[in-house]
Amino acid sequence: MSYLKFDKSSLANLEKSLRKEILRTNKSGAYSATTLVDCNTRKYHGLLAVPVPELSDNNYVLLSSLDETIIQHGAEFNLGVHKYEGNFFSPNGQKYIREFHLEAVAKTIYRVGGVILSKERIFVLHENRFVIRYTLLDAHSPTTLRLRPFLAFRSVHELCIENDALDETVMDVDNGIAMCLYEGYPTLYMQLSKKNRFISEPHWYKGIEYPKEQERGYDFKEDLYVPGYFDFPISKGETLLFSAGTTPVEHRRLASLFEKELEKRTMRSDFYHTLKNAAQQFYLKRNGDNYLLAGYPWFKVRARDEFIALAGITLAIDDREMFEKIMDTASEAIALFLEGKPIEKLFSELDAPDVLLWMIRAVQHYAVSVGITDASSRYGQMVLDVIAFIRKQKHPNLFLHENGLLYTNGVLKAATWMNAKENGIPIIPRSGYVVEINALWYNALKFATAIAIEQKDEYSADLLDYQSELTRQSFVDVFWNGHYLYDYVDGQHADVEVRPNMIFAVGLPFSPLDKEQQKSVVDMVTRELLTPKGLRTLSPKSPFYRPFYVGSQLQRDRNYHNGPVWPWLAGAFADAYLRIYKRSGFSFVSRLLIGFESEMSELCVGTLSELHDGNPPFSGHGAMSFAMSVAEILRIYRMVYADQPSTAVVPDAVQSNL
């Protein structure tokens, strides 16, 4: 039985099935996304969305959808689904779906009378090509299959409206056609593995609606161009393939291409392997460099997200090689930043105050995984250079004060991951001494001391150790209020709101707090912030608590970090909980995974979303698939179930060696 399987009753009910999405990527920035019944509900959905660097750094939807029609005895049965005004769906192809399951690839089984049709999809790795394999499993009469492509040719952030600028030229290619609707766009090649007839029947399908965009307060109606359709007979037991790509392909290669790609896929046989598959979808290779995308469908490469997610996305699935490839690309960007030179990489936000400290945390994960000697040899100098860069006051928005703490200005520009803005100004102005920045700083100093010792640099080790002790004492003096930690302190203002950022002061391998203080922080977070989907961003006891991520863009931004739950924070919570309760805490931490495993069949099937509402039923929102969410839940899984030392929890007895 498939781990992720949906039957007729759940698929035919559009109220249920339209909430569930599927995502496939090519690890080079392109993706394919829609719902389980192939009805697009977002402007970001599309069978083929690809980067077009010549136009912008956004992805562009070329092929929005592909309607299949089964024809027998002159009767047509359309398997497609589109939403129009008035909650009207046409056609209603969902009623023919018998099952959907997601194993190595997504597979849908349709039944129309005596006809049973299988549909499997795959995205070719590192190529802008999406392939669908159709197999006629059963039929008692001559059968024709018709494919009708819906073209968009627009940015994922925009919508298409009927226009006269469109180029209707259809070019004949090997077993198919090619079109380029607008100047500057790549040509779209639509080809089949067998000979067929393409019937020219150009038509605009107007007023297609995307309810997810309507919910989010955006324009939600689109016109899509259909140039015609492909017709071909198909016999019982026959398999044929449809390819949509930005380059032509020999039709004879399609069958072997599909099989070769299938061999590369991770079978989604259980929770871990499903997470592993989701993790690999964030890999991005571009111009010989390697990165992690922050999420799909709209996020790009963001330095903070990459460093937070890197260990979980790579080391937690035993992919040391990919960690090194991604970190090596990042190292080049960091070297340029430290020298004050332009960064010719895809990175954004590398200059944010906390980002270099998250990088050091990623290297620390690597050290636990492969050993301090290898980590020091490969990345030790970069860590020491970053520490020196900060200590010499060269960072544009990190200022080392005499008390050993780092001060940052977050009033006019967001300084941390809580970066929502209103009219360009941070909604939560976390400024001054910020709790997780200084927890990361203390941890980085202690780790850098271990590196200096490994490199037999006694002078640097003594200097860094002295610096860390000064930071530890000041951290407690400034942030500890007797029960938990202030979120940030700026002059006479100490922010008393109970937020999750304090958990890093316990969860990081080196904590500035004593055992009693650590336990008090963990207990406070457990009591007021912990949910089955991660940690709330604000305690429900606060008058500013806004738990639901709904409404207009402004409403969502105001709520973004004022109550909704973020799954990625569960990783630091698990680190902290196990520090306090050690082996007796493993059963509790393992139960945390139950809430995340249930998400495998919810918002985006087989992956984890960006955030959830802060109140039950903790509905998922935001990006369909979010790297930090997947990464940290993978780390928790490995903490609980791996037969090897955790990549996160470092016992006190061995901290001195790291």
ZIWOCOR-V110466 format. One record per residue. N is the residue number from 1. PSI is psi in whole degrees, -180 to 180 (NA if undefined). D_FIRST is the distance of its C-alpha to the first C-alpha in whole Angstrom. Layout:
N	PSI	D_FIRST
N	PSI	D_FIRST
This chain:
1	139	0
2	144	4
3	-40	7
4	97	9
5	141	8
6	135	11
7	-179	12
8	-43	16
9	-38	17
10	-23	17
11	-39	18
12	-24	21
13	99	22
14	-27	24
15	-32	25
16	-49	22
17	-30	20
18	-14	23
19	-17	23
20	128	20
21	162	21
22	150	19
23	137	22
24	144	22
25	167	25
26	9	27
27	17	29
28	19	32
29	-20	32
30	156	31
31	167	28
32	131	26
33	143	25
34	-164	24
35	174	22
36	-27	18
37	14	21
38	29	23
39	115	26
40	130	28
41	-2	29
42	154	31
43	-19	33
44	-11	32
45	152	29
46	150	29
47	-29	27
48	104	30
49	121	32
50	154	34
51	142	37
52	83	40
53	-26	42
54	-23	45
55	-47	45
56	-174	44
57	15	41
58	165	39
59	158	36
60	129	37
61	114	34
62	-58	35
63	112	33
64	-49	31
65	171	29
66	113	29
67	130	28
68	141	27
69	129	29
70	130	28
71	126	31
72	132	32
73	35	35
74	-6	37
75	134	34
76	135	33
77	104	29
78	127	29
79	-2	25
80	167	27
81	127	27
82	146	30
83	135	32
84	177	36
85	146	39
86	25	38
87	37	35
88	127	35
89	131	32
90	133	32
91	-178	31
92	58	28
93	-17	25
94	-25	22
95	-13	23
96	-6	21
97	129	18
98	-34	15
99	156	12
100	131	12
101	151	10
102	102	11
103	-105	10
104	-40	13
105	169	15
106	134	15
107	130	14
108	137	15
109	124	15
110	149	18
111	123	20
112	101	24
113	-121	25
114	4	24
115	129	23
116	120	20
117	132	20
118	140	17
119	119	18
120	143	17
121	147	20
122	144	21
123	123	24
124	129	26
125	135	27
126	27	31
127	141	32
128	69	32
129	124	30
130	130	27
131	135	25
132	132	23
133	120	21
134	136	22
135	125	20
136	101	22
137	-31	19
138	145	22
139	140	25
140	0	28
141	162	31
142	134	32
143	138	30
144	140	31
145	131	29
146	133	31
147	126	31
148	108	33
149	136	33
150	115	34
151	144	36
152	-56	37
153	64	39
154	164	40
155	150	39
156	-18	36
157	-2	38
158	178	40
159	154	40
160	134	41
161	143	44
162	134	45
163	165	48
164	-5	51
165	-12	50
166	138	47
167	113	47
168	5	46
169	129	47
170	121	44
171	133	44
172	132	43
173	179	41
174	110	39
175	38	37
176	-158	37
177	165	39
178	143	40
179	149	41
180	104	43
181	-29	44
182	150	46
183	138	48
184	-17	47
185	156	43
186	157	41
187	138	41
188	122	37
189	122	36
190	113	34
191	155	33
192	162	31
193	-9	31
194	161	33
195	148	36
196	172	36
197	130	38
198	120	39
199	116	41
200	121	43
201	66	43
202	135	43
203	141	42
204	125	42
205	111	39
206	147	41
207	26	40
208	134	36
209	149	35
210	97	33
211	-30	33
212	-37	32
213	-36	35
214	-42	37
215	-34	35
216	3	37
217	20	40
218	168	40
219	142	41
220	9	38
221	140	39
222	149	39
223	132	40
224	143	38
225	128	40
226	114	38
227	-17	40
228	-150	39
229	157	36
230	135	35
231	137	34
232	147	33
233	150	32
234	134	29
235	159	28
236	129	25
237	-9	23
238	144	25
239	134	24
240	160	26
241	146	26
242	132	28
243	134	29
244	118	31
245	170	33
246	4	36
247	155	37
248	161	37
249	146	35
250	128	36
251	-27	33
252	-19	33
253	-14	31
254	-42	28
255	-47	26
256	-35	27
257	-45	27
258	-46	23
259	-41	22
260	-40	24
261	-36	23
262	-37	19
263	-25	20
264	-11	21
265	150	18
266	124	16
267	127	13
268	75	11
269	-16	9
270	-177	11
271	-48	14
272	-48	17
273	-26	15
274	-43	15
275	-40	18
276	-44	20
277	-43	19
278	-40	20
279	-44	23
280	-20	24
281	-17	24
282	-10	27
283	138	29
284	120	32
285	125	34
286	122	38
287	39	41
288	-6	40
289	158	39
290	136	36
291	176	35
292	127	32
293	143	32
294	-29	32
295	173	30
296	148	29
297	-5	30
298	-11	33
299	153	34
300	-160	36
301	119	37
302	127	38
303	-46	40
304	-50	39
305	-41	35
306	-46	35
307	-36	37
308	-41	35
309	-18	31
310	-46	32
311	-45	32
312	-39	28
313	-25	27
314	-63	28
315	-34	29
316	-14	26
317	21	24
318	38	27
319	68	28
320	-39	32
321	-42	33
322	-36	32
323	-48	33
324	-39	37
325	-45	37
326	-44	36
327	-33	39
328	-41	41
329	-44	41
330	-37	42
331	-38	44
332	-42	46
333	-41	46
334	-42	47
335	-42	50
336	-41	51
337	-44	51
338	-28	53
339	-2	56
340	24	56
341	159	55
342	142	53
343	108	49
344	57	48
345	176	44
346	-6	42
347	142	42
348	155	43
349	22	44
350	-22	45
351	0	48
352	145	47
353	-33	48
354	-9	45
355	-46	44
356	-29	45
357	-35	45
358	-33	41
359	-44	41
360	-38	43
361	-38	40
362	-42	38
363	-35	40
364	-42	40
365	-44	36
366	-40	37
367	-40	39
368	-36	37
369	-44	35
370	-12	37
371	147	40
372	-31	43
373	-51	45
374	-41	43
375	-42	42
376	-40	46
377	-39	47
378	-42	45
379	1	45
380	-43	47
381	-37	50
382	-42	48
383	-47	48
384	-36	51
385	-39	53
386	-44	51
387	-45	52
388	-39	56
389	-44	55
390	-43	54
391	-30	57
392	10	60
393	38	59
394	-13	58
395	138	55
396	-20	55
397	34	54
398	121	54
399	117	57
400	115	58
401	167	60
402	-24	62
403	1	60
404	-1	57
405	156	55
406	132	54
407	138	55
408	149	53
409	110	54
410	20	52
411	-45	54
412	-22	54
413	131	51
414	133	48
415	-13	48
416	-172	44
417	-21	40
418	79	42
419	18	43
420	144	43
421	156	46
422	119	48
423	37	51
424	-4	51
425	137	51
426	133	49
427	-37	48
428	100	47
429	74	50
430	102	49
431	157	52
432	-133	55
433	112	53
434	135	49
435	-49	47
436	-28	44
437	-44	47
438	-28	49
439	-42	46
440	-38	45
441	-47	48
442	-47	49
443	-41	46
444	-40	47
445	-43	50
446	-40	49
447	-41	47
448	-34	49
449	-43	52
450	-38	49
451	-43	49
452	-39	53
453	-44	53
454	-35	51
455	6	53
456	36	56
457	85	58
458	-36	59
459	-50	61
460	-39	58
461	-45	56
462	-42	59
463	-46	59
464	-36	56
465	-41	56
466	-44	59
467	-43	57
468	-38	54
469	-39	56
470	-43	58
471	-42	55
472	-47	53
473	-44	56
474	-35	57
475	-49	53
476	-44	54
477	-39	57
478	-42	56
479	-28	52
480	126	52
481	13	53
482	-21	53
483	-37	50
484	-167	48
485	138	48
486	149	50
487	-39	47
488	155	50
489	125	54
490	105	57
491	-125	60
492	-7	61
493	122	58
494	118	55
495	117	52
496	-3	50
497	139	47
498	106	44
499	164	42
500	-12	39
501	-24	41
502	-21	43
503	-24	40
504	-26	40
505	-15	44
506	-38	42
507	-25	38
508	151	40
509	-36	41
510	114	45
511	136	46
512	-4	49
513	154	49
514	174	49
515	-41	47
516	-43	48
517	-41	48
518	-47	45
519	-39	43
520	-41	45
521	-47	43
522	-43	40
523	-40	41
524	-46	42
525	-42	39
526	-43	37
527	-40	39
528	-19	39
529	-23	37
530	134	33
531	173	30
532	-10	27
533	9	27
534	-155	29
535	137	33
536	153	35
537	-5	38
538	144	41
539	140	41
540	-16	41
541	-13	45
542	142	46
543	-14	48
544	7	46
545	121	43
546	93	41
547	-19	37
548	127	36
549	76	35
550	171	36
551	-161	39
552	172	41
553	-43	41
554	-43	44
555	-43	43
556	-40	39
557	-40	41
558	-31	43
559	-22	40
560	-47	38
561	24	40
562	39	41
563	-42	38
564	156	35
565	136	32
566	119	31
567	-35	28
568	-25	30
569	-17	33
570	-27	30
571	-49	31
572	-35	34
573	-44	34
574	-42	32
575	-48	34
576	-43	37
577	-43	35
578	-28	35
579	-41	38
580	-48	40
581	-4	37
582	-137	36
583	-28	34
584	-16	34
585	-6	33
586	-38	29
587	-38	28
588	-46	29
589	-38	28
590	-32	24
591	-23	24
592	-32	25
593	-22	22
594	-43	20
595	-30	22
596	-33	21
597	-34	17
598	-25	17
599	-15	19
600	-24	16
601	20	15
602	-115	19
603	-63	22
604	112	20
605	126	17
606	7	16
607	-175	19
608	141	22
609	179	25
610	-46	29
611	172	30
612	159	29
613	151	32
614	-14	34
615	156	33
616	146	30
617	22	28
618	51	28
619	144	27
620	150	26
621	-180	29
622	-150	31
623	139	29
624	-41	26
625	124	25
626	125	27
627	-46	28
628	-35	30
629	-52	27
630	-43	24
631	-49	27
632	-30	28
633	-34	24
634	-40	24
635	-42	27
636	-43	26
637	-46	23
638	-32	25
639	-42	28
640	-41	26
641	-14	23
642	145	25
643	37	27
644	165	30
645	141	33
646	149	31
647	2	32
648	-45	34
649	122	35
650	111	38
651	148	40
652	-34	44
653	-24	45
654	2	44
655	-34	45
656	-18	48
657	-2	46
658	NA	45
